[in-house]
């Protein structure tokens, strides 16, 4: 039987244990009096009350900084995720003041994609507790372990909402500091993902307790090195751009199934995070279908110098919002369902009768002869890439092919190019399956995407229905039954 020393841990008291000889102690002792080893908390017992209100129900998991329990508020009956961090430094007046500042910022977080913090507090002599929204669901870490890498569309469904939550925090000056797959929970009720554990890394770092630290030749590190930015490895807590680097690490892992840096030791991993550049996702896993614009965003987020990364979560979100979104109800993912609650679809515009199509107009658009309207978008016979455009036309352009020959070419010279049957459209397609104002093509320096304008017959990229989709060289884009090929080369 293990010996029990120190204060007796009756009901409602934690037990600590020496990792070496397994002797148990009461929670008023921090170091083993025999060998000097820092004692590890066995945990809270079911029924223990923390902060005067939170009754412990079960252990949810343990991380580098402490344990998380499911608890119930004794008066409200509300389920709560209760984070417990134990350290003798909690009693230090200097830390208490730093903790007050952190508590004030965390209590202001307000986003549907961030786990709300209900309460924070200190219990002397050695306990910090953080009570947050309890979410029934599965973490991205567990999802990755069970299902493998995420498909590009599902990845975008989730990451765009995570970035929405992070953007709200960044706009209030709040840094997460520990973004990783285990800190994103996908709710079972299809309400979208939740970012959890905001501010934990900074709170633990402020403690300065060596039990939570990993010592490397680059300095003392608080947190999981696999998900820390170079500035954190160097001992700087960083700013919102630190979260951008962590998002890059997490996005890389979600798409490839592996971390960008996979060294075996803490020392080697820290050095890699501080100074090495990983292989691009499509180079690392060429068999996976990872969009170029997503890879570009990830690699910029993983820049070692913060000034070279996206500067805010909002900036990274904008780069990833040229995603392909299936229109069919059965194909809608987390992103679409969560968006539908706050952004209902625009009403369907009334369509002019299709039997009478105006042959002329003063819109100045370039017209194309309309192909016969098949039952579904017909794939054109596309030749190999090359200077197929008449007159040596180059640059981003749409091409209408007929019998493998370019029949019509439209060069995209405007920031926004409207496509439809209406005479004031920039590209006029006289086909009755094309709506009067069918879609708009948005051209930016680093990407071009197509947005469907609630058309009657839909817009497709490579046979996939979209509301908004990024296009790349060689993509086939169907507006109703008219199929155009996008070229940049």
C-alpha positions as CSV (number, residue, x, y, z in Angstrom):
1,X,0.0,0.0,0.0
2,X,1.4,3.5,-0.8
3,X,2.1,5.7,2.1
4,X,0.0,8.8,2.7
5,X,1.8,11.9,4.0
6,X,0.8,15.5,4.6
7,X,-2.7,16.7,5.1
8,X,-5.3,14.0,4.7
9,X,-7.1,14.2,1.4
10,X,-10.6,13.7,2.6
11,X,-13.7,14.3,0.4
12,X,-13.1,17.3,-1.8
13,X,-9.3,17.3,-1.5
14,X,-6.9,16.4,-4.2
15,X,-4.1,13.8,-3.9
16,X,-0.6,14.2,-5.1
17,X,1.8,11.4,-5.9
18,X,5.6,11.1,-6.2
19,X,6.3,9.9,-9.8
20,X,9.3,7.9,-8.5
21,X,8.2,5.8,-5.5
22,X,4.4,6.4,-5.9
23,X,4.0,7.7,-2.3
24,X,0.8,9.7,-2.0
25,X,0.6,13.1,-0.3
26,X,-2.0,15.6,0.6
27,X,-2.4,18.6,-1.7
28,X,-0.6,21.0,0.7
29,X,2.8,19.5,-0.3
30,X,4.4,20.3,-3.7
31,X,7.7,18.5,-3.6
32,X,8.5,15.0,-2.5
33,X,10.4,15.3,0.9
34,X,12.4,12.2,0.1
35,X,13.7,12.7,-3.4
36,X,12.7,16.4,-4.1
37,X,10.6,15.5,-7.2
38,X,7.7,17.8,-8.1
39,X,4.6,15.9,-7.1
40,X,2.0,15.2,-9.7
41,X,-1.7,15.8,-8.9
42,X,-3.7,12.6,-9.2
43,X,-6.8,14.8,-9.8
44,X,-10.0,15.9,-8.4
45,X,-12.6,13.5,-7.1
46,X,-16.1,13.2,-8.3
47,X,-18.3,15.4,-6.2
48,X,-15.6,17.8,-5.3
49,X,-16.7,21.5,-5.4
50,X,-14.3,24.0,-7.0
51,X,-14.8,27.8,-6.7
52,X,-17.8,27.3,-4.4
53,X,-20.0,26.5,-7.4
54,X,-18.6,23.8,-9.7
55,X,-19.2,20.2,-8.7
56,X,-16.8,17.8,-10.5
57,X,-18.6,15.1,-12.5
58,X,-15.8,13.4,-14.6
59,X,-12.3,13.8,-16.0
60,X,-12.3,14.8,-19.7
61,X,-8.6,14.8,-20.3
62,X,-5.1,16.0,-19.3
63,X,-2.7,18.3,-21.1
64,X,0.7,19.8,-20.6
65,X,-0.8,22.5,-18.4
66,X,-3.4,20.7,-16.3
67,X,-6.6,18.7,-16.3
68,X,-10.0,19.4,-17.7
69,X,-13.2,18.1,-16.0
70,X,-16.8,18.1,-16.8
71,X,-18.5,19.9,-13.9
72,X,-21.9,21.2,-13.1
73,X,-22.8,24.6,-11.7
74,X,-24.4,23.9,-8.4
75,X,-27.1,26.6,-8.7
76,X,-27.7,26.8,-12.4
77,X,-27.3,23.1,-13.2
78,X,-25.3,24.1,-16.3
79,X,-22.6,21.7,-17.6
80,X,-19.2,23.3,-17.6
81,X,-15.7,22.5,-18.8
82,X,-13.5,23.1,-15.8
83,X,-9.8,23.6,-16.4
84,X,-7.6,23.1,-13.3
85,X,-4.0,24.3,-13.1
86,X,-2.1,23.5,-9.9
87,X,1.1,25.3,-8.8
88,X,2.6,26.8,-5.6
89,X,3.3,30.0,-7.5
90,X,-0.5,30.7,-7.5
91,X,0.0,32.4,-4.1
92,X,2.6,34.9,-5.5
93,X,1.0,38.4,-5.4
94,X,2.8,39.4,-8.6
95,X,1.2,36.5,-10.4
96,X,-2.2,37.2,-9.0
97,X,-2.1,40.7,-10.6
98,X,-1.1,39.2,-14.0
99,X,-3.9,36.7,-13.6
100,X,-6.4,39.4,-13.0
101,X,-5.4,41.1,-16.3
102,X,-5.7,37.9,-18.2
103,X,-9.1,37.1,-16.7
104,X,-10.4,40.5,-17.7
105,X,-9.5,40.0,-21.4
106,X,-10.8,36.4,-21.5
107,X,-14.2,37.3,-20.1
108,X,-14.8,39.7,-23.0
109,X,-14.5,37.0,-25.7
110,X,-17.7,36.8,-27.7
111,X,-18.0,34.6,-30.8
112,X,-20.1,31.6,-31.7
113,X,-16.9,29.8,-32.6
114,X,-15.1,30.4,-29.3
115,X,-15.9,28.5,-26.1
116,X,-17.2,31.2,-23.8
117,X,-15.4,31.7,-20.5
118,X,-17.9,31.9,-17.7
119,X,-15.7,32.2,-14.7
120,X,-12.0,32.4,-13.6
121,X,-10.6,32.2,-10.2
122,X,-7.9,31.3,-7.7
123,X,-8.2,28.9,-4.8
124,X,-5.4,29.1,-2.3
125,X,-2.9,27.7,-1.8
126,X,-2.2,26.4,-5.3
127,X,-5.2,26.2,-7.7
128,X,-6.3,28.1,-10.8
129,X,-9.7,27.2,-12.2
130,X,-11.2,28.4,-15.5
131,X,-14.9,27.5,-16.2
132,X,-15.8,27.5,-19.9
133,X,-18.7,26.5,-22.1
134,X,-19.0,22.7,-22.2
135,X,-19.3,21.4,-25.8
136,X,-20.5,17.9,-26.7
137,X,-18.4,16.9,-29.6
138,X,-15.1,15.7,-31.0
139,X,-11.8,17.4,-31.2
140,X,-10.0,17.8,-34.5
141,X,-7.1,15.8,-33.0
142,X,-9.5,12.8,-32.5
143,X,-11.1,13.3,-35.8
144,X,-7.7,13.3,-37.5
145,X,-6.7,10.1,-35.6
146,X,-9.9,8.3,-36.6
147,X,-10.5,9.5,-40.1
148,X,-7.1,10.7,-41.5
149,X,-6.5,13.9,-43.4
150,X,-9.5,16.1,-44.2
151,X,-10.7,16.6,-47.8
152,X,-10.2,20.2,-49.0
153,X,-13.8,21.2,-48.8
154,X,-14.4,19.8,-45.3
155,X,-11.1,21.5,-44.2
156,X,-12.4,24.8,-45.5
157,X,-15.8,24.3,-43.9
158,X,-14.1,24.0,-40.5
159,X,-11.1,26.3,-40.8
160,X,-13.0,29.3,-42.0
161,X,-15.2,29.2,-38.9
162,X,-12.2,28.7,-36.6
163,X,-10.7,31.8,-38.2
164,X,-14.0,33.7,-37.7
165,X,-13.7,33.0,-34.0
166,X,-10.0,33.9,-33.9
167,X,-10.7,37.1,-35.8
168,X,-13.1,38.2,-33.1
169,X,-10.5,37.5,-30.4
170,X,-7.7,39.3,-32.3
171,X,-10.0,42.4,-32.8
172,X,-10.2,42.6,-29.0
173,X,-6.4,42.1,-28.7
174,X,-6.7,38.6,-27.2
175,X,-4.1,36.1,-28.3
176,X,-4.9,32.4,-28.0
177,X,-1.3,31.2,-27.7
178,X,-1.9,27.5,-28.0
179,X,-3.8,26.7,-31.2
180,X,-3.7,23.0,-32.0
181,X,-6.1,20.2,-33.2
182,X,-7.0,19.2,-29.7
183,X,-8.1,22.7,-28.9
184,X,-10.7,22.8,-31.6
185,X,-14.0,20.9,-30.8
186,X,-16.5,20.1,-33.5
187,X,-19.9,20.4,-31.8
188,X,-22.3,17.4,-32.2
189,X,-25.2,19.8,-32.9
190,X,-23.7,21.0,-36.2
191,X,-23.3,24.5,-34.8
192,X,-19.7,24.6,-36.0
193,X,-16.3,24.3,-34.3
194,X,-15.2,26.0,-31.0
195,X,-11.8,27.2,-30.1
196,X,-11.0,26.2,-26.5
197,X,-8.2,27.0,-24.0
198,X,-7.8,30.7,-24.8
199,X,-5.0,32.3,-22.9
200,X,-3.8,29.1,-21.1
201,X,-0.3,29.2,-22.5
202,X,0.2,32.8,-21.3
203,X,-1.3,32.1,-17.9
204,X,1.0,29.1,-17.3
205,X,4.0,31.1,-18.8
206,X,3.3,33.9,-16.3
207,X,3.5,31.3,-13.5
208,X,7.1,30.6,-14.3
209,X,6.8,27.2,-12.7
210,X,9.4,24.8,-14.1
211,X,7.1,21.8,-13.8
212,X,5.3,23.1,-16.9
213,X,8.4,24.0,-18.9
214,X,10.6,22.2,-21.4
215,X,14.2,23.3,-21.3
216,X,16.0,23.5,-24.7
217,X,19.3,25.2,-25.7
218,X,17.1,28.0,-27.1
219,X,15.4,28.7,-23.8
220,X,12.7,27.5,-21.5
221,X,9.5,26.7,-23.4
222,X,5.9,26.6,-22.1
223,X,3.6,24.6,-24.2
224,X,3.7,21.8,-26.8
225,X,6.7,22.6,-29.0
226,X,5.1,21.0,-32.0
227,X,2.5,23.9,-32.0
228,X,4.6,26.8,-31.0
229,X,5.9,29.7,-33.1
230,X,9.6,30.6,-33.4
231,X,9.2,33.6,-31.1
232,X,7.6,31.4,-28.4
233,X,10.5,29.0,-28.7
234,X,12.8,32.0,-28.1
235,X,10.8,33.0,-24.9
236,X,8.7,35.8,-26.4
237,X,5.0,35.4,-25.8
238,X,4.3,36.9,-29.2
239,X,1.2,38.6,-30.5
240,X,-1.7,37.8,-32.9
241,X,0.8,36.7,-35.5
242,X,1.9,33.9,-33.2
243,X,-1.6,32.5,-33.6
244,X,-1.2,32.7,-37.4
245,X,1.9,30.5,-37.2
246,X,0.0,28.0,-35.1
247,X,-2.9,28.0,-37.5
248,X,-0.4,27.2,-40.3
249,X,0.9,24.3,-38.3
250,X,-2.6,23.0,-37.6
251,X,-3.8,23.5,-41.2
252,X,-0.8,21.6,-42.6
253,X,-1.5,18.7,-40.3
254,X,-5.2,18.6,-41.0
255,X,-4.6,18.4,-44.8
256,X,-1.6,16.0,-44.8
257,X,-2.2,13.9,-41.7
258,X,1.3,14.8,-40.3
259,X,2.9,17.7,-38.5
260,X,5.2,19.9,-40.6
261,X,8.1,19.1,-38.2
262,X,8.5,15.5,-36.9
263,X,11.7,15.5,-35.0
264,X,12.0,12.9,-32.2
265,X,13.4,15.1,-29.4
266,X,12.3,18.4,-27.9
267,X,15.7,20.0,-28.7
268,X,15.6,19.0,-32.4
269,X,11.9,20.0,-32.7
270,X,12.6,23.4,-31.1
271,X,15.4,24.0,-33.5
272,X,13.3,23.0,-36.5
273,X,10.5,25.4,-35.4
274,X,12.9,28.2,-34.9
275,X,14.9,27.9,-38.2
276,X,13.7,25.3,-40.7
277,X,11.1,25.5,-43.5
278,X,8.9,22.4,-44.0
279,X,8.2,20.9,-47.4
280,X,5.0,22.4,-49.0
281,X,1.9,20.2,-48.4
282,X,1.5,19.2,-52.0
283,X,5.2,18.3,-52.2
284,X,5.0,16.3,-49.0
285,X,1.8,14.5,-50.0
286,X,1.5,14.8,-53.8
287,X,-1.3,12.2,-53.9
288,X,-3.7,14.5,-52.0
289,X,-5.8,17.1,-53.7
290,X,-4.8,20.3,-51.9
291,X,-5.7,23.6,-53.7
292,X,-2.9,25.8,-54.6
293,X,-4.3,28.8,-52.9
294,X,-4.7,26.9,-49.6
295,X,-1.1,25.7,-49.8
296,X,0.1,29.3,-50.5
297,X,-1.8,30.6,-47.4
298,X,-0.3,27.8,-45.2
299,X,3.2,28.4,-46.3
300,X,3.0,32.2,-45.7
301,X,1.5,31.5,-42.2
302,X,4.6,29.4,-41.5
303,X,7.1,32.1,-42.2
304,X,9.7,32.4,-39.4
305,X,9.5,36.2,-39.2
306,X,6.2,37.4,-38.0
307,X,6.2,40.4,-40.4
308,X,6.1,38.0,-43.3
309,X,3.0,36.1,-42.2
310,X,-0.6,37.2,-42.6
311,X,-0.9,39.9,-39.9
312,X,-4.3,39.0,-38.5
313,X,-6.8,36.1,-38.5
314,X,-9.0,38.3,-40.7
315,X,-6.3,38.5,-43.4
316,X,-5.8,34.8,-43.4
317,X,-9.6,34.2,-43.5
318,X,-9.9,36.5,-46.5
319,X,-7.3,34.4,-48.4
320,X,-9.2,31.2,-47.7
321,X,-12.7,32.5,-48.5
322,X,-12.4,31.7,-52.2
323,X,-13.5,28.2,-51.3
324,X,-15.8,25.8,-53.3
325,X,-19.1,25.4,-51.5
326,X,-21.5,22.7,-52.6
327,X,-25.0,24.0,-53.1
328,X,-27.0,20.8,-52.7
329,X,-28.5,20.5,-49.2
330,X,-27.2,17.1,-48.7
331,X,-23.7,18.3,-49.6
332,X,-23.7,21.2,-47.2
333,X,-21.0,21.0,-44.5
334,X,-20.3,22.7,-41.2
335,X,-19.5,26.1,-42.8
336,X,-22.7,26.2,-44.8
337,X,-25.0,25.1,-42.0
338,X,-23.5,27.4,-39.4
339,X,-23.6,30.3,-41.9
340,X,-27.2,29.7,-42.8
341,X,-28.4,30.6,-39.3
342,X,-26.8,34.1,-39.5
343,X,-26.7,34.7,-43.2
344,X,-29.9,33.4,-44.9
345,X,-29.7,33.0,-48.7
346,X,-30.7,35.9,-50.9
347,X,-34.2,35.6,-52.4
348,X,-34.2,34.0,-55.8
349,X,-34.4,36.8,-58.5
350,X,-37.3,36.6,-61.0
351,X,-36.3,35.2,-64.3
352,X,-37.4,36.7,-67.6
353,X,-39.2,34.3,-69.9
354,X,-36.7,32.2,-71.7
355,X,-38.6,32.0,-75.0
356,X,-37.7,35.6,-76.0
357,X,-34.0,36.5,-75.8
358,X,-33.0,40.0,-76.7
359,X,-30.7,39.9,-79.7
360,X,-29.2,43.4,-79.3
361,X,-28.4,45.9,-76.6
362,X,-26.2,48.8,-75.5
363,X,-24.2,47.0,-72.8
364,X,-21.0,46.8,-74.8
365,X,-20.5,43.2,-73.7
366,X,-18.8,40.6,-75.9
367,X,-21.3,38.0,-77.2
368,X,-20.9,34.4,-77.8
369,X,-23.0,32.2,-80.0
370,X,-25.0,29.9,-77.7
371,X,-24.6,26.2,-77.9
372,X,-27.6,24.0,-77.8
373,X,-28.9,23.5,-74.2
374,X,-28.2,19.9,-73.1
375,X,-29.7,18.4,-70.0
376,X,-26.5,18.9,-68.0
377,X,-23.4,21.0,-68.5
378,X,-21.4,19.5,-71.4
379,X,-17.7,19.2,-71.0
380,X,-15.9,20.9,-73.9
381,X,-13.2,19.3,-76.0
382,X,-10.2,21.1,-74.6
383,X,-6.8,21.1,-76.3
384,X,-3.5,20.9,-74.5
385,X,-2.5,24.2,-72.8
386,X,-0.8,26.6,-75.3
387,X,-1.2,29.8,-77.2
388,X,-4.6,28.8,-78.4
389,X,-6.1,32.3,-78.1
390,X,-6.4,34.2,-81.4
391,X,-4.2,37.2,-81.8
392,X,-1.7,36.0,-79.2
393,X,-4.0,37.0,-76.3
394,X,-2.5,36.3,-72.9
395,X,-3.4,36.7,-69.2
396,X,-6.4,35.4,-67.2
397,X,-9.2,34.7,-69.7
398,X,-12.2,32.6,-70.4
399,X,-12.3,30.6,-73.6
400,X,-15.3,29.0,-75.3
401,X,-14.2,26.0,-77.3
402,X,-15.9,24.3,-80.3
403,X,-14.4,21.2,-81.8
404,X,-11.2,21.8,-79.9
405,X,-10.8,25.3,-81.3
406,X,-11.1,28.5,-79.4
407,X,-14.3,30.1,-80.7
408,X,-14.5,33.1,-78.3
409,X,-12.1,34.6,-75.8
410,X,-12.7,37.0,-73.0
411,X,-9.7,38.5,-71.2
412,X,-10.4,39.4,-67.5
413,X,-9.2,43.0,-67.2
414,X,-11.7,44.3,-64.6
415,X,-11.7,43.7,-60.8
416,X,-15.2,42.3,-61.2
417,X,-16.6,40.8,-64.4
418,X,-20.3,40.1,-64.6
419,X,-21.5,37.1,-66.7
420,X,-25.0,36.5,-67.9
421,X,-27.6,37.1,-70.6
422,X,-28.4,40.7,-69.8
423,X,-27.0,43.3,-72.3
424,X,-25.1,45.2,-69.6
425,X,-23.1,42.1,-68.5
426,X,-19.4,42.1,-69.4
427,X,-19.5,38.6,-70.8
428,X,-22.9,37.9,-72.5
429,X,-23.8,34.3,-73.0
430,X,-27.0,34.0,-75.0
431,X,-28.2,30.7,-73.8
432,X,-31.6,30.2,-72.1
433,X,-30.0,28.1,-69.3
434,X,-27.9,31.2,-68.3
435,X,-29.6,33.7,-66.0
436,X,-29.7,37.4,-66.9
437,X,-27.1,38.2,-64.3
438,X,-25.7,34.7,-63.6
439,X,-22.3,35.1,-61.8
440,X,-19.5,37.5,-61.1
441,X,-15.8,36.8,-61.5
442,X,-13.6,38.6,-58.9
443,X,-10.0,39.2,-59.9
444,X,-7.4,39.9,-57.2
445,X,-3.6,40.0,-57.5
446,X,-3.1,36.6,-56.0
447,X,-6.3,34.7,-56.9
448,X,-9.4,34.8,-59.0
449,X,-12.8,33.3,-58.0
450,X,-16.3,32.9,-59.4
451,X,-19.4,33.8,-57.3
452,X,-22.8,32.5,-58.4
453,X,-25.5,35.3,-58.1
454,X,-28.4,33.1,-57.2
455,X,-28.7,31.8,-60.8
456,X,-31.5,29.5,-61.8
457,X,-29.3,26.7,-63.2
458,X,-26.2,27.1,-61.1
459,X,-22.5,27.6,-61.6
460,X,-20.1,24.6,-61.7
461,X,-16.3,24.4,-61.4
462,X,-15.0,21.1,-62.8
463,X,-18.6,19.6,-62.5
464,X,-18.9,20.7,-58.9
465,X,-21.7,23.1,-58.0
466,X,-20.5,26.2,-56.2
467,X,-21.6,29.4,-54.6
468,X,-18.1,30.8,-54.5
469,X,-15.1,29.0,-55.9
470,X,-11.5,29.7,-56.6
471,X,-10.4,28.9,-60.2
472,X,-7.0,27.9,-61.5
473,X,-5.5,27.4,-64.9
474,X,-7.3,24.7,-66.9
475,X,-10.5,24.7,-64.8
476,X,-13.8,24.2,-66.6
477,X,-16.5,26.6,-65.4
478,X,-20.1,26.0,-66.4
479,X,-22.7,28.8,-66.3
480,X,-25.9,26.9,-66.8
481,X,-25.1,24.8,-69.8
482,X,-22.4,27.0,-71.3
483,X,-18.9,25.7,-70.4
484,X,-15.9,28.0,-70.5
485,X,-12.3,27.1,-69.8
486,X,-10.2,29.4,-67.6
487,X,-6.6,29.9,-68.8
488,X,-3.7,31.9,-67.4
489,X,-0.9,30.4,-69.5
